[in-house]
Amino acid sequence: MRATILASVLVLAAAPALASDRTDVLATVKAYTGAFNKGDTAGAAALCTPQAVIIDDFAPHVWQGATACADWAAGLAAAAKAAGDTDAVVSTGKPLQLIVTGDRAYAVLPAKYIYKENGKPVKEPGLWTFAFQKLDAGWRISGWAWARE
């Protein structure tokens, strides 16, 4: 009986931390998309871990390491310029999955990438999958992948 009560207390004590971590993970996604939408490449890159991996649908399709987030942004800018894409904005919806396990987290969010291609509006719905690591500075993106719907 005593062990059961102790276990219940530990579970209840951990619940607020988990809720806070879930909120903080989503705040990192919001900060990342906010930085992207403002064209703040450095701000977005600061939210990535040094071992980050990014997978996206334009070549070379994968970026990894300490400069992955900045390299991906530079690659996107080059691809957008070549395709005549402008005015890009990304938004996310309510998480389809959000799992926090200690100092690691995983989230899958519906997303919309909206831009103009040669002046014509384009709406690209997709799924954005993230992996996170909790560092001293807070939750950081250790990887993400984009898939068009």
C-alpha positions, 0 to 999 in steps of 0.5 A: 500500500505504501509503495502504491501511494508513493508511486501515485505521488511521483506520477502526480508530481511528474505530470505538471513537468510533462505538461510544461515540457509539452508547452515548451516544445511547442513554444520552440516550434512557434519560435522556429516558424516565427523566425523563419517567417521573419527571414531570421535565419540566425534566430531559427538556427539558434533553436537547433542542436549542433547535431541537427538533421533536416530532411526536405523535398528539395536537393540535396534533401538532407542537411546535418551537423552544426550548420544544418539549419543555416545550410538548409535555409540557404538552400531553400533561399537558392531553390526559391530564387531559382523557382521564382518563389517569394513571400513564404510563410509557414504555419502549424496546426494542433499536434497529431503527436507530441511525446516527451520522454525525459530530455527528448521529445517528438512531435508531428504537426500538420503544416501549411507552406504558403508562398507565391511562385512567379506571382501566383499563390501556392498552398502546400499542405504538409506534415512537419515532424520534429525531434527535440533535445532539452539542453541547458538553454531549453528545448532545441530541434535535433531534427525535422522532416517535411512531407507534402500531403 
